[in-house]
Amino acid sequence: MKTREAVAQRIEELCAKNNITINGLATKAAVPPSTVKNIIYGVSKNPGIVTIKMLCDGLDISLLDFFNSPLFTSLEQEIE
């Protein structure tokens, strides 16, 4: 799994856990829904840390909480 896929999957996982839609998260995080959907559907190849932090704020979690997931501990090396 690539990093951007892990980020997208983690966002979906946290939305499900918090019973919130992607649009609901976007609204709470003050991020355009299209930005979140671009991350989820792989259009955005490099979601920025500031955007991820805003999403964390919308979910009322820290960046540490976001990245504290098995999804990120088993990532493939991006540079070959």
PDB file as gemmi writes it, atoms N, CA and C in Angstrom:
CRYST1    1.000    1.000    1.000  90.00  90.00  90.00 P 1                      
ATOM      1  N   MET A   1       0.843  -1.176   0.000  1.00  0.00           N  
ATOM      2  CA  MET A   1       0.000   0.000   0.000  1.00  0.00           C  
ATOM      3  C   MET A   1       0.890   1.241   0.000  1.00  0.00           C  
ATOM      4  N   LYS A   2       0.483   2.239  -0.747  1.00  0.00           N  
ATOM      5  CA  LYS A   2       1.190   3.514  -0.825  1.00  0.00           C  
ATOM      6  C   LYS A   2       0.672   4.465   0.253  1.00  0.00           C  
ATOM      7  N   THR A   3       1.449   5.484   0.536  1.00  0.00           N  
ATOM      8  CA  THR A   3       1.095   6.434   1.583  1.00  0.00           C  
ATOM      9  C   THR A   3      -0.239   7.116   1.309  1.00  0.00           C  
ATOM     10  N   ARG A   4      -0.448   7.591   0.078  1.00  0.00           N  
ATOM     11  CA  ARG A   4      -1.699   8.298  -0.210  1.00  0.00           C  
ATOM     12  C   ARG A   4      -2.901   7.378  -0.051  1.00  0.00           C  
ATOM     13  N   GLU A   5      -2.749   6.094  -0.366  1.00  0.00           N  
ATOM     14  CA  GLU A   5      -3.835   5.134  -0.174  1.00  0.00           C  
ATOM     15  C   GLU A   5      -4.115   4.929   1.309  1.00  0.00           C  
ATOM     16  N   ALA A   6      -3.045   4.887   2.107  1.00  0.00           N  
ATOM     17  CA  ALA A   6      -3.201   4.730   3.552  1.00  0.00           C  
ATOM     18  C   ALA A   6      -3.910   5.943   4.149  1.00  0.00           C  
ATOM     19  N   VAL A   7      -3.553   7.141   3.691  1.00  0.00           N  
ATOM     20  CA  VAL A   7      -4.205   8.363   4.174  1.00  0.00           C  
ATOM     21  C   VAL A   7      -5.690   8.328   3.828  1.00  0.00           C  
ATOM     22  N   ALA A   8      -6.009   7.970   2.597  1.00  0.00           N  
ATOM     23  CA  ALA A   8      -7.410   7.906   2.175  1.00  0.00           C  
ATOM     24  C   ALA A   8      -8.189   6.880   2.999  1.00  0.00           C  
ATOM     25  N   GLN A   9      -7.600   5.732   3.184  1.00  0.00           N  
ATOM     26  CA  GLN A   9      -8.257   4.677   3.952  1.00  0.00           C  
ATOM     27  C   GLN A   9      -8.449   5.098   5.405  1.00  0.00           C  
ATOM     28  N   ARG A  10      -7.453   5.793   5.968  1.00  0.00           N  
ATOM     29  CA  ARG A  10      -7.553   6.243   7.360  1.00  0.00           C  
ATOM     30  C   ARG A  10      -8.662   7.277   7.514  1.00  0.00           C  
ATOM     31  N   ILE A  11      -8.798   8.182   6.559  1.00  0.00           N  
ATOM     32  CA  ILE A  11      -9.878   9.173   6.611  1.00  0.00           C  
ATOM     33  C   ILE A  11     -11.231   8.459   6.593  1.00  0.00           C  
ATOM     34  N   GLU A  12     -11.389   7.503   5.684  1.00  0.00           N  
ATOM     35  CA  GLU A  12     -12.649   6.767   5.608  1.00  0.00           C  
ATOM     36  C   GLU A  12     -12.914   5.996   6.904  1.00  0.00           C  
ATOM     37  N   GLU A  13     -11.873   5.399   7.462  1.00  0.00           N  
ATOM     38  CA  GLU A  13     -11.975   4.641   8.712  1.00  0.00           C  
ATOM     39  C   GLU A  13     -12.433   5.549   9.860  1.00  0.00           C  
ATOM     40  N   LEU A  14     -11.825   6.716   9.961  1.00  0.00           N  
ATOM     41  CA  LEU A  14     -12.173   7.643  11.032  1.00  0.00           C  
ATOM     42  C   LEU A  14     -13.571   8.234  10.849  1.00  0.00           C  
ATOM     43  N   CYS A  15     -13.965   8.453   9.605  1.00  0.00           N  
ATOM     44  CA  CYS A  15     -15.333   8.932   9.349  1.00  0.00           C  
ATOM     45  C   CYS A  15     -16.344   7.879   9.804  1.00  0.00           C  
ATOM     46  N   ALA A  16     -16.083   6.624   9.465  1.00  0.00           N  
ATOM     47  CA  ALA A  16     -16.990   5.542   9.867  1.00  0.00           C  
ATOM     48  C   ALA A  16     -17.037   5.428  11.390  1.00  0.00           C  
ATOM     49  N   LYS A  17     -15.875   5.489  12.023  1.00  0.00           N  
ATOM     50  CA  LYS A  17     -15.798   5.381  13.479  1.00  0.00           C  
ATOM     51  C   LYS A  17     -16.575   6.504  14.164  1.00  0.00           C  
ATOM     52  N   ASN A  18     -16.528   7.697  13.580  1.00  0.00           N  
ATOM     53  CA  ASN A  18     -17.190   8.868  14.156  1.00  0.00           C  
ATOM     54  C   ASN A  18     -18.585   9.111  13.579  1.00  0.00           C  
ATOM     55  N   ASN A  19     -19.031   8.173  12.740  1.00  0.00           N  
ATOM     56  CA  ASN A  19     -20.367   8.260  12.135  1.00  0.00           C  
ATOM     57  C   ASN A  19     -20.592   9.620  11.453  1.00  0.00           C  
ATOM     58  N   ILE A  20     -19.633   9.976  10.604  1.00  0.00           N  
ATOM     59  CA  ILE A  20     -19.692  11.249   9.890  1.00  0.00           C  
ATOM     60  C   ILE A  20     -19.413  10.977   8.410  1.00  0.00           C  
ATOM     61  N   THR A  21     -20.079  11.711   7.556  1.00  0.00           N  
ATOM     62  CA  THR A  21     -19.852  11.562   6.120  1.00  0.00           C  
ATOM     63  C   THR A  21     -18.616  12.353   5.708  1.00  0.00           C  
ATOM     64  N   ILE A  22     -18.152  12.088   4.517  1.00  0.00           N  
ATOM     65  CA  ILE A  22     -17.024  12.844   3.961  1.00  0.00           C  
ATOM     66  C   ILE A  22     -17.390  14.327   3.887  1.00  0.00           C  
ATOM     67  N   ASN A  23     -18.600  14.622   3.420  1.00  0.00           N  
ATOM     68  CA  ASN A  23     -19.044  16.020   3.344  1.00  0.00           C  
ATOM     69  C   ASN A  23     -19.160  16.632   4.735  1.00  0.00           C  
ATOM     70  N   GLY A  24     -19.637  15.853   5.692  1.00  0.00           N  
ATOM     71  CA  GLY A  24     -19.745  16.335   7.062  1.00  0.00           C  
ATOM     72  C   GLY A  24     -18.380  16.660   7.637  1.00  0.00           C  
ATOM     73  N   LEU A  25     -17.406  15.798   7.371  1.00  0.00           N  
ATOM     74  CA  LEU A  25     -16.041  16.050   7.823  1.00  0.00           C  
ATOM     75  C   LEU A  25     -15.494  17.319   7.176  1.00  0.00           C  
ATOM     76  N   ALA A  26     -15.701  17.447   5.885  1.00  0.00           N  
ATOM     77  CA  ALA A  26     -15.210  18.628   5.168  1.00  0.00           C  
ATOM     78  C   ALA A  26     -15.775  19.899   5.787  1.00  0.00           C  
ATOM     79  N   THR A  27     -17.046  19.894   6.094  1.00  0.00           N  
ATOM     80  CA  THR A  27     -17.692  21.062   6.703  1.00  0.00           C  
ATOM     81  C   THR A  27     -17.090  21.363   8.070  1.00  0.00           C  
ATOM     82  N   LYS A  28     -16.966  20.334   8.919  1.00  0.00           N  
ATOM     83  CA  LYS A  28     -16.403  20.530  10.260  1.00  0.00           C  
ATOM     84  C   LYS A  28     -14.954  20.993  10.212  1.00  0.00           C  
ATOM     85  N   ALA A  29     -14.221  20.542   9.192  1.00  0.00           N  
ATOM     86  CA  ALA A  29     -12.798  20.857   9.093  1.00  0.00           C  
ATOM     87  C   ALA A  29     -12.522  22.129   8.290  1.00  0.00           C  
ATOM     88  N   ALA A  30     -13.568  22.742   7.741  1.00  0.00           N  
ATOM     89  CA  ALA A  30     -13.414  23.941   6.907  1.00  0.00           C  
ATOM     90  C   ALA A  30     -12.508  23.673   5.708  1.00  0.00           C  
ATOM     91  N   VAL A  31     -12.696  22.499   5.114  1.00  0.00           N  
ATOM     92  CA  VAL A  31     -11.955  22.092   3.917  1.00  0.00           C  
ATOM     93  C   VAL A  31     -12.993  21.855   2.817  1.00  0.00           C  
ATOM     94  N   PRO A  32     -12.741  22.300   1.596  1.00  0.00           N  
ATOM     95  CA  PRO A  32     -13.707  22.050   0.530  1.00  0.00           C  
ATOM     96  C   PRO A  32     -13.963  20.545   0.361  1.00  0.00           C  
ATOM     97  N   PRO A  33     -15.239  20.151   0.215  1.00  0.00           N  
ATOM     98  CA  PRO A  33     -15.540  18.730   0.018  1.00  0.00           C  
ATOM     99  C   PRO A  33     -14.773  18.117  -1.145  1.00  0.00           C  
ATOM    100  N   SER A  34     -14.537  18.909  -2.183  1.00  0.00           N  
ATOM    101  CA  SER A  34     -13.800  18.391  -3.343  1.00  0.00           C  
ATOM    102  C   SER A  34     -12.372  18.009  -2.959  1.00  0.00           C  
ATOM    103  N   THR A  35     -11.782  18.723  -2.033  1.00  0.00           N  
ATOM    104  CA  THR A  35     -10.420  18.411  -1.578  1.00  0.00           C  
ATOM    105  C   THR A  35     -10.393  17.053  -0.891  1.00  0.00           C  
ATOM    106  N   VAL A  36     -11.351  16.827   0.003  1.00  0.00           N  
ATOM    107  CA  VAL A  36     -11.405  15.552   0.722  1.00  0.00           C  
ATOM    108  C   VAL A  36     -11.689  14.416  -0.255  1.00  0.00           C  
ATOM    109  N   LYS A  37     -12.614  14.628  -1.161  1.00  0.00           N  
ATOM    110  CA  LYS A  37     -12.943  13.587  -2.147  1.00  0.00           C  
ATOM    111  C   LYS A  37     -11.759  13.308  -3.067  1.00  0.00           C  
ATOM    112  N   ASN A  38     -11.000  14.334  -3.409  1.00  0.00           N  
ATOM    113  CA  ASN A  38      -9.807  14.125  -4.238  1.00  0.00           C  
ATOM    114  C   ASN A  38      -8.778  13.267  -3.515  1.00  0.00           C  
ATOM    115  N   ILE A  39      -8.682  13.422  -2.201  1.00  0.00           N  
ATOM    116  CA  ILE A  39      -7.777  12.573  -1.421  1.00  0.00           C  
ATOM    117  C   ILE A  39      -8.309  11.144  -1.408  1.00  0.00           C  
ATOM    118  N   ILE A  40      -9.585  10.989  -1.122  1.00  0.00           N  
ATOM    119  CA  ILE A  40     -10.204   9.663  -1.010  1.00  0.00           C  
ATOM    120  C   ILE A  40     -10.112   8.890  -2.328  1.00  0.00           C  
ATOM    121  N   TYR A  41     -10.395   9.556  -3.437  1.00  0.00           N  
ATOM    122  CA  TYR A  41     -10.454   8.868  -4.731  1.00  0.00           C  
ATOM    123  C   TYR A  41      -9.137   8.868  -5.489  1.00  0.00           C  
ATOM    124  N   GLY A  42      -8.058   9.339  -4.849  1.00  0.00           N  
ATOM    125  CA  GLY A  42      -6.744   9.233  -5.461  1.00  0.00           C  
ATOM    126  C   GLY A  42      -6.404  10.290  -6.486  1.00  0.00           C  
ATOM    127  N   VAL A  43      -7.251  11.311  -6.621  1.00  0.00           N  
ATOM    128  CA  VAL A  43      -6.949  12.393  -7.562  1.00  0.00           C  
ATOM    129  C   VAL A  43      -5.772  13.204  -7.031  1.00  0.00           C  
ATOM    130  N   SER A  44      -5.800  13.463  -5.726  1.00  0.00           N  
ATOM    131  CA  SER A  44      -4.707  14.179  -5.071  1.00  0.00           C  
ATOM    132  C   SER A  44      -3.613  13.163  -4.754  1.00  0.00           C  
ATOM    133  N   LYS A  45      -2.476  13.302  -5.405  1.00  0.00           N  
ATOM    134  CA  LYS A  45      -1.377  12.356  -5.222  1.00  0.00           C  
ATOM    135  C   LYS A  45      -0.540  12.666  -3.993  1.00  0.00           C  
ATOM    136  N   ASN A  46      -0.662  13.894  -3.481  1.00  0.00           N  
ATOM    137  CA  ASN A  46       0.173  14.309  -2.353  1.00  0.00           C  
ATOM    138  C   ASN A  46      -0.633  15.206  -1.416  1.00  0.00           C  
ATOM    139  N   PRO A  47      -1.519  14.613  -0.605  1.00  0.00           N  
ATOM    140  CA  PRO A  47      -2.291  15.453   0.322  1.00  0.00           C  
ATOM    141  C   PRO A  47      -1.365  16.115   1.334  1.00  0.00           C  
ATOM    142  N   GLY A  48      -1.491  17.403   1.469  1.00  0.00           N  
ATOM    143  CA  GLY A  48      -0.597  18.157   2.344  1.00  0.00           C  
ATOM    144  C   GLY A  48      -0.879  17.932   3.818  1.00  0.00           C  
ATOM    145  N   ILE A  49       0.151  18.109   4.609  1.00  0.00           N  
ATOM    146  CA  ILE A  49       0.035  17.910   6.054  1.00  0.00           C  
ATOM    147  C   ILE A  49      -0.898  18.941   6.672  1.00  0.00           C  
ATOM    148  N   VAL A  50      -0.950  20.144   6.119  1.00  0.00           N  
ATOM    149  CA  VAL A  50      -1.859  21.167   6.646  1.00  0.00           C  
ATOM    150  C   VAL A  50      -3.310  20.717   6.439  1.00  0.00           C  
ATOM    151  N   THR A  51      -3.599  20.152   5.280  1.00  0.00           N  
ATOM    152  CA  THR A  51      -4.952  19.639   5.024  1.00  0.00           C  
ATOM    153  C   THR A  51      -5.272  18.491   5.970  1.00  0.00           C  
ATOM    154  N   ILE A  52      -4.336  17.589   6.153  1.00  0.00           N  
ATOM    155  CA  ILE A  52      -4.557  16.465   7.067  1.00  0.00           C  
ATOM    156  C   ILE A  52      -4.777  16.982   8.486  1.00  0.00           C  
ATOM    157  N   LYS A  53      -4.015  18.004   8.894  1.00  0.00           N  
ATOM    158  CA  LYS A  53      -4.193  18.594  10.224  1.00  0.00           C  
ATOM    159  C   LYS A  53      -5.584  19.208  10.364  1.00  0.00           C  
ATOM    160  N   MET A  54      -6.064  19.875   9.334  1.00  0.00           N  
ATOM    161  CA  MET A  54      -7.407  20.458   9.374  1.00  0.00           C  
ATOM    162  C   MET A  54      -8.463  19.364   9.510  1.00  0.00           C  
ATOM    163  N   LEU A  55      -8.267  18.250   8.803  1.00  0.00           N  
ATOM    164  CA  LEU A  55      -9.194  17.132   8.922  1.00  0.00           C  
ATOM    165  C   LEU A  55      -9.153  16.553  10.335  1.00  0.00           C  
ATOM    166  N   CYS A  56      -7.958  16.472  10.903  1.00  0.00           N  
ATOM    167  CA  CYS A  56      -7.817  16.014  12.292  1.00  0.00           C  
ATOM    168  C   CYS A  56      -8.573  16.936  13.242  1.00  0.00           C  
ATOM    169  N   ASP A  57      -8.455  18.241  13.021  1.00  0.00           N  
ATOM    170  CA  ASP A  57      -9.180  19.204  13.853  1.00  0.00           C  
ATOM    171  C   ASP A  57     -10.692  18.967  13.740  1.00  0.00           C  
ATOM    172  N   GLY A  58     -11.161  18.701  12.531  1.00  0.00           N  
ATOM    173  CA  GLY A  58     -12.578  18.415  12.317  1.00  0.00           C  
ATOM    174  C   GLY A  58     -13.026  17.143  13.022  1.00  0.00           C  
ATOM    175  N   LEU A  59     -12.114  16.195  13.158  1.00  0.00           N  
ATOM    176  CA  LEU A  59     -12.411  14.939  13.852  1.00  0.00           C  
ATOM    177  C   LEU A  59     -12.095  15.023  15.344  1.00  0.00           C  
ATOM    178  N   ASP A  60     -11.543  16.156  15.764  1.00  0.00           N  
ATOM    179  CA  ASP A  60     -11.145  16.385  17.157  1.00  0.00           C  
ATOM    180  C   ASP A  60     -10.111  15.357  17.618  1.00  0.00           C  
ATOM    181  N   ILE A  61      -9.114  15.119  16.748  1.00  0.00           N  
ATOM    182  CA  ILE A  61      -8.005  14.229  17.084  1.00  0.00           C  
ATOM    183  C   ILE A  61      -6.696  14.933  16.732  1.00  0.00           C  
ATOM    184  N   SER A  62      -5.592  14.402  17.226  1.00  0.00           N  
ATOM    185  CA  SER A  62      -4.279  14.962  16.906  1.00  0.00           C  
ATOM    186  C   SER A  62      -3.706  14.274  15.669  1.00  0.00           C  
ATOM    187  N   LEU A  63      -2.660  14.859  15.115  1.00  0.00           N  
ATOM    188  CA  LEU A  63      -1.947  14.214  14.014  1.00  0.00           C  
ATOM    189  C   LEU A  63      -1.396  12.865  14.466  1.00  0.00           C  
ATOM    190  N   LEU A  64      -0.926  12.808  15.705  1.00  0.00           N  
ATOM    191  CA  LEU A  64      -0.421  11.551  16.248  1.00  0.00           C  
ATOM    192  C   LEU A  64      -1.514  10.483  16.230  1.00  0.00           C  
ATOM    193  N   ASP A  65      -2.733  10.864  16.628  1.00  0.00           N  
ATOM    194  CA  ASP A  65      -3.857   9.919  16.588  1.00  0.00           C  
ATOM    195  C   ASP A  65      -4.137   9.464  15.153  1.00  0.00           C  
ATOM    196  N   PHE A  66      -4.044  10.399  14.211  1.00  0.00           N  
ATOM    197  CA  PHE A  66      -4.313  10.068  12.811  1.00  0.00           C  
ATOM    198  C   PHE A  66      -3.324   9.026  12.298  1.00  0.00           C  
ATOM    199  N   PHE A  67      -2.048   9.260  12.555  1.00  0.00           N  
ATOM    200  CA  PHE A  67      -1.021   8.375  12.015  1.00  0.00           C  
ATOM    201  C   PHE A  67      -0.735   7.153  12.882  1.00  0.00           C  
ATOM    202  N   ASN A  68      -1.341   7.072  14.047  1.00  0.00           N  
ATOM    203  CA  ASN A  68      -1.174   5.933  14.938  1.00  0.00           C  
ATOM    204  C   ASN A  68      -2.118   4.808  14.498  1.00  0.00           C  
ATOM    205  N   SER A  69      -1.750   4.160  13.412  1.00  0.00           N  
ATOM    206  CA  SER A  69      -2.581   3.124  12.811  1.00  0.00           C  
ATOM    207  C   SER A  69      -1.681   2.107  12.112  1.00  0.00           C  
ATOM    208  N   PRO A  70      -2.064   0.843  12.139  1.00  0.00           N  
ATOM    209  CA  PRO A  70      -1.291  -0.170  11.409  1.00  0.00           C  
ATOM    210  C   PRO A  70      -1.149   0.148   9.919  1.00  0.00           C  
ATOM    211  N   LEU A  71      -2.051   0.953   9.387  1.00  0.00           N  
ATOM    212  CA  LEU A  71      -1.960   1.342   7.978  1.00  0.00           C  
ATOM    213  C   LEU A  71      -0.618   1.994   7.668  1.00  0.00           C  
ATOM    214  N   PHE A  72      -0.076   2.731   8.629  1.00  0.00           N  
ATOM    215  CA  PHE A  72       1.153   3.486   8.393  1.00  0.00           C  
ATOM    216  C   PHE A  72       2.407   2.743   8.823  1.00  0.00           C  
ATOM    217  N   THR A  73       2.261   1.706   9.629  1.00  0.00           N  
ATOM    218  CA  THR A  73       3.442   0.970  10.065  1.00  0.00           C  
ATOM    219  C   THR A  73       3.907  -0.050   9.025  1.00  0.00           C  
ATOM    220  N   SER A  74       3.051  -0.365   8.090  1.00  0.00           N  
ATOM    221  CA  SER A  74       3.414  -1.387   7.096  1.00  0.00           C  
ATOM    222  C   SER A  74       3.503  -0.813   5.677  1.00  0.00           C  
ATOM    223  N   LEU A  75       3.789   0.486   5.580  1.00  0.00           N  
ATOM    224  CA  LEU A  75       3.867   1.119   4.264  1.00  0.00           C  
ATOM    225  C   LEU A  75       5.082   0.649   3.476  1.00  0.00           C  
ATOM    226  N   GLU A  76       4.894   0.581   2.167  1.00  0.00           N  
ATOM    227  CA  GLU A  76       6.008   0.280   1.276  1.00  0.00           C  
ATOM    228  C   GLU A  76       6.889   1.516   1.149  1.00  0.00           C  
ATOM    229  N   GLN A  77       8.153   1.289   0.840  1.00  0.00           N  
ATOM    230  CA  GLN A  77       9.056   2.402   0.581  1.00  0.00           C  
ATOM    231  C   GLN A  77       8.619   3.083  -0.703  1.00  0.00           C  
ATOM    232  N   GLU A  78       8.503   4.408  -0.674  1.00  0.00           N  
ATOM    233  CA  GLU A  78       8.014   5.172  -1.831  1.00  0.00           C  
ATOM    234  C   GLU A  78       9.123   5.396  -2.864  1.00  0.00           C  
ATOM    235  N   ILE A  79      10.358   5.511  -2.416  1.00  0.00           N  
ATOM    236  CA  ILE A  79      11.471   5.792  -3.328  1.00  0.00           C  
ATOM    237  C   ILE A  79      12.194   4.481  -3.612  1.00  0.00           C  
ATOM    238  N   GLU A  80      12.366   4.216  -4.865  1.00  0.00           N  
ATOM    239  CA  GLU A  80      13.048   2.957  -5.245  1.00  0.00           C  
ATOM    240  C   GLU A  80      14.289   3.255  -6.045  1.00  0.00           C  
TER     241      GLU A  80                                                      
END                                                                             
